[in-house]
Amino acid sequence: MGVNAWLEEQSFRGQALIGAVLVAILTFALNYSSGPVVAAGTAIISGTVMGGAYYLGLRVFTSDQPNSS
């Protein structure tokens, strides 16, 4: 099973969490030269914003969800 197939089996919240963690790790690594505390703070903020945006985008633009009306 490929990564894409595995990711599609995850819930919207799971997909957003995985994306947020990946963004946070990458942001931390890229900002580590500024210091570990600054890098951690930036990573937390970036991961939260990107994960939240990804989750909302999945909820709004995916047609697989049940109709709420």
Buried (B, 14 or more C-beta within 10 A) or exposed (E): EEEEEEEEEEEBEEBBBBBBEEBBEEBBEEBBEEEEEEBBBBBBEBBEEBBEEBBEEBEEEEEEEEEEE
